[in-house]
Amino acid sequence: MITAKEYAARRRELMAMMAANSIAIVTAAPEKIRSRDTHYPYKQATSLSYLCGFAEPESVLVLIPGREQGECLLFCREKDKLRETWDGYRSGPAGAVSDFAVDDAFPIGDIDEILTGMLEGKERVYYAIGKDADFDRHLMGWINEIREQKNRGSAPPGEFVDLDHLVNEMRLIKTASELKLMRKAGEISARAHCRAMKVSVPGIYEYQLQAEIEHEFMVSGATAPAYTSIVGGGKNGCILHYIENRQKINDGQLVLIDAGCEYANYAADITRTFPVNGKFSPEQAAIYDIVLQAQAEAIALIVPGAPYNVANDATIAVITEGLRDLGILNGEINELIEQQAYKDFYMHSSGHWLGMDVHDVGDYKIDNQWRIYEPGMVVTVEPGIYISPDNTAVAEKWRGLAVRIEDDIAVTKTGCEDLTAAVPKRRVDIESLMAR
């Protein structure tokens, strides 16, 4: 777990980047109604989680560098025995101070009065404007209240700065503690994928495999699925974000499973594709081996100092050549790549940042140049080939085949580490596991 000491270090790092006489405001995620009086399970805004670990709604973290009375303040709900009986434990201001190592805490109901005074006289406000329309209105109201008192000596802040840019850059480089949690998320998710392979038989339903996977997540201590699990049998695998998961998977079909758990606020993201009957057909094997080679070549290029796009370029080259060799594409390799002929079959990039969010924060380019891999970054590598069942331009034997292979790769000082290697991806290993 992330310790209070590490949270405090993150806040100090952020405040060191802030200008003099400034204030940072980080808001909690709002609660979401599912229907009538039932709510979705609550998930805290990741920026607030990252900076202090406080998981309750209706909370606001405030950082004021150099403030003598305390630099780190939290507004949160008060203790309420009745509401706690219905909804669960609340830390309250006293608990926030003792359990989360903030300097001071106040009831959220007092924020109008207290935060207005804290904003007064500050030159710069660091805040993610536009993400929470309700809090935006409150904040502008406090600013206008100070502005109206300007003739009495009150000075409103003169500049707003996007807080997310600073926090996102911090989150992009994972600490040893974060990588430990991501390894755990990867291990749990890998076991879940292995379980799905072991129980697969012709005639099983997509939702039954989803249930097996998510059962493994929860019995292993995960918080929840990190995203809605994708279980696409046959042609459903060609739908990139297929989440219906209601169809029967028939003998001879591939099943594409994209699923990962969230463990202690950190996500895993794995995709495996395998035959539901445990044996690849020649056509399935041909497509599968191209994707596997594309992934292997891309991962080998992820090293410190390499530009981000090398992995994507490698997957494009391998997939284009492989499809050409099978006769699905026709032409000279470089021309096919330049014409983006592969996009009918490989329409997404090779991966994305991974961390507290599945599609995690962090810029991919700086000053219009691909950023460079650094130790502590974590990226997915997930090439795929998807041949639409309606694509009459290819031979019928290829139609409806979909393969994606995805792993979570951490950049190290000397190369990279596969955090999700415990689930097999060579065809021989998949077939062996399923045969057992």
N, C-alpha and C positions, 0 to 999 in steps of 0.2 A: 504494500500500500504506500501511497505518497504520505510522507510525514509532515507534521506541522512545520518543522524546520525547513523542508523543501518548499512548501507553500510560501513561507515567509521570504525565502531566497528569491522566489519568482517575483514577489511584490517589490522587493528591493531592486531587482534588475529592471523592472518596468519603471519604477520611480526615478531610477538613475537616468533613464532616457527622456524623462519629462522636463520641460522648461521650468525655470524658476517661477515661483508664485503661480502655480497651476494646480489643477484638481482633476482627478479621473473619476468617472462614474460608470459603474458596471451593474447592469440590471439583470434580475432573474428572468427566466423564461416564464411566460404566462401559462396558467393552467388551461387545458383544452377540454371542452365538452365533447363527448362522443355522441350522446343522444339524451335529450331531456336532462335528467339529473345524474347521469353517469359520465365519468371523466376518463380520458385516456390516462394510462399510467404516467405519472409526472417524471419528466427528465429536465434537469437543471440546464440552463444555458452554459455551454461548454467554456466560455471565457470566464464566467464566475466560478465554475468548478475548478478551472485551471489555476486560478489565483488564490482560492481559499478553501475549496472543497465543501462549501456549504451547500446542502442539497435541497433546502426548503424553498417553496415559492414565496412570492411577496417579500422579496429581499433585495437590497441594493448595497453594493460594496462601494466605498468611497476611499480614495487614496489622496492624501495631501502631503507631498514631500516637505519635510522640514517643520511640520506642525508640532509645536512643543507639547501639546496635550495628547499627542498620539497621531501617527500618520495613517493608520489603517482603521477604518470605521465600518460598521455594518448596521444597516437597518433591517429589522426582521419582525416577524409576528411575535406578540407577547404570549406568555404561557396562558393557557385557557383549558382548564380541566374538562369542561363540557365538550369543547371541540376536539380535544385530544381523545376523549372517549369514542367519538365518532370517526375521527380522521387519522389519529395516530399522534405520536410524540412530536412536540415542538421544543426546540432548544430554548427559545426566549432569549432576550438580550444577555442575561447572565450566563446562560449556557454557551452562547456564541463566543463570549470572551474566554471562557474556561476551556472550551473544547476545540476552538478554531484559531486560537492565538491572535485574535484581532485586538487592537488596543482599546477599543471601546465599542459599545453597541447600544442602539436605541430602538424603541418601538417604531414600527413602520408607520404608525398613525401620526407620529410626530415629525415626519420627514418634511412637510411643508414649512414648518417653522424653523427647523434646525438647518436643513440643507440650504435654504435661502441665505442664511447668515454665512454659511461656509463658502457659497459662491461669490458673495459680495467682495469686491476688491481683487478677485483673481484675474490675471491677464489672459489665461488660456484654460479651456475646458477640453479634456480628452474624453470623447464619448462616441459611441457607435450610433450616430443619428440615422433615422430612417428604418431601424429594425423593430422598434416598439413604438407605434404611433401614439398610444395612450401616454407612455412616459415622455415622449417628445413634447406633447402638449403641456404636460406638467412642468417640464424643464423650461420651455419657452415662457410659461406663465411666471415662473420664479425670476427668470431673467428680466422680463418686462416689469415685474414688481420692483426690482432693483433699479431699473432704468427710470421708472417714474419718480423715484426718490433721489435722482441724480442731483437735483438742485439743493438737496440737504446733505450732500457729501457722499452719497452712495455711488459706487463705481461698478457697473456691470462688466462681466468678462468681454474682452474685445475680440476673441478668436476661438473658434471651435476646430479641433483636430480629431481625425478619425482614430479612435482608440484601437480598432481592430487591426490596423496595419502593424502597430507595435506588438500587440499580443500574438497575432498570427505568425510573425517572424520568430518569436520566442518558441511557439508551439511546434514549429517546423523541425527544430532540432531536439530530439528526445534525449532525456537524461538516462543514466543507467537504471534508475528506478522505473521510469516509464517503459523502457525496453523489456524489463523483467515482466511487467504486467502484460505487455503485448505478446511476449513469448507464451505466457500462460493462456491468453486468449487464443493464440494460434494452436496450442496443444489441445485445448478443449475442442476447438472447431475441427481440428484434424481427426480427433476420435469420432466426432459426430459424422463426418464424411465416411470414415471407414465403416461405421455402423450401418449407414445407408447402403453401402456396397454389399455388406454381408447379408442384409435382409432382403435385397432386391430379388424378385422373381417375376416372370411374365404374369401380367394381370394385376399387379399391385397398382394402387392409385397414387397419384402425385402427392395428395395430402397425407397419405400414410407414411411416405418417406419424409415429408416435412415434419410429421409428428415424431418420428424416430430421431431426427436430427435435433429438434428443439428439446426433446426429452433429455438427450445427452448433454445439451447446453446446461439445462437447469440442474440436473443431478450432479453436475461437475462444479457447480458454484458460480456459474455465469449469472449476470443480472438479467439478461434478456437477449433475444436476437439483436444483433447490431443494426439490422435492417430487415425488411420483409423478405423472407426466404423465397428464392426462385427454384422451383422444381418443374422443369419442362421436359416432358416425354415426347419423343418423336419430333414432329414439326413445331411443337410448342417451344422447343429450344431455339428456334429462329426468331422468337420474340424476345428482344434483349432484356426487357424488364417485365417478363411474364410472371405474374404473382397470383393468378387464379388458382392454380394447383388443384384442380378438381377432376382431371381426366385419368382414365385408365392407361397404363403403359403396357403395350402389347409386345409379344415375343418378336425379337428381331429389331426392336427400336432402341435407340440411344436415349439416355436420360441425362440432362444437363442440370446440375445442382450448383447454385450460387448461394452460399449461406455462410454466415460467420456470427460468432457470439460477441457480446459486450461483457468485458470483465473489468470491474473496478474502474469504469468510465472509459476503457480503451477497447477499440474494436479490432476484430479480425475479419478477413474477407477472402474466402476461398471459393474457387470454382473447380469442379471436376465433372468430367463427362465419361460415361461408361455404358456398356450394353446391359440392358435390364436382365438378359439371360446369361450374362457372364462371359460371352464370347463375341469378340469383334468380327464383323463380316469383312471381306476384303475391301469394300468401298469405305466402310467406317474406319478401318485401320489406315487406309491411305490418307484420308483427311486428318485423322487424329495425329498421325506421325508428322505431318507438316506443321500443325499447331504446336506440338511438343518441341520440335526443332526450333521453331520461331521463339518460343519462350526460353529455351536453353541458351540460345545465342544472345538474346536480349539481356538475360540475367548476368551472363559473363561480362557484359560491358558496363555494368553498374559498379563503378569504383570511384573513390574520391578524385575530384578533378575533371571527371567526364561531364559533358553537357547533358542536361536532362533528356534531350530528344534522341540520344543514341539508341535507347531501347526501342522506342517507337519505330525509328528508321530500320532497325534490324528486323523487327517483326514484319514490316511491310515488304522488305526485300525477300525474306524467306517464303512468306505466304504467296507473293506474286510469282516467284519461281516455281513453287510447288504446284500452284493452280495451273500454270502454263505447262508443266511437265505432265499433268493429268489430262491436258486438252480442254480444261474448263476455260482457260484464257488462251488467247492466241496472239503471238507477236514477240517482239524483242523486249527483253526484261526492262531495260532502262526506259524504253518508250512507254511500256505498260505502267511503270511506276509514275512517270511524268504525267501520263494521262489519268492517273488515279483509277485505273481499270479495276483494281482490287476492291474498290469501295462498294461494289455490288455484293461483295462477300465478306468484307471486313470493314465495317463502317464506323468503328470507334477507335480511340487511341489505345496504346498499349497499357495504360495504367493511370494511377492518380495517387496523390499523397494519402497516407493513412495515419490515424492517430485517435484522438478522442472522438472525431467524426469519421465516418466511413470514407466520404469524400472530404478529406481533411483540408484545413486551411493552409495558405502559403502560396505565394506567386510562383508561377512556372517560368516566367520571364522577368528580367530586370533590365530596364532601358531597352526593351525590345530584343534582348539577347537571352537565349536559353540560360537559365541559372545552372550553376555547377553543383554536382553532388558533393555533399559534405557528410562526414561521420555523424550519425544520429538521425539522419533523414530516413523515413520509411515510405516505401512506394510499392504499389501493387504492380505485378506484371501479368497481364491477362489477354494475350492474343486469342483470336477466335476466327472461325470460318462458319458462315451461315448461308446455306443454299436454300433459298425460298422454294417451297413446294410448287409455287406458281411460275418459277423461272423456266420457261420453255426453251430458253437459249442454251441450256445445258442438257446433257443426256439424262434420261429419266432416272437412271440408277443413282444419281447424285442428289436428286431433289429431296428436300425435307431433312437433309443431314445438317446438324449443328454441333459444333465442338468449341468449347472454350476451356482453357486451363489457366488457373490463376493462383498465384502465391504472393505472400507478403515478404518483401525484401528490405532488410535494414542495411544501410550503408555503414561499414566499419572503417577503421583506420587504414586497413590494407586491402579491402575488397568489399564483400557483402555477405550477409547471413540470411538464409531462408528460414523465416520464423514458422513456416507452415509445412516443412518438409516431411512431417510424420505421416502424411496421407499419401499413398502411392500415386504415381502418375505414369510410369512406364506401363505399356499395355500388358506385358508379361506379369508384372506385379499386381495389376488390377485383376487380371483373370485368375491369378493364383489366390488372391485374397477372397474373391467371390466363390471360387471353387471350394474353399474351406468352409 
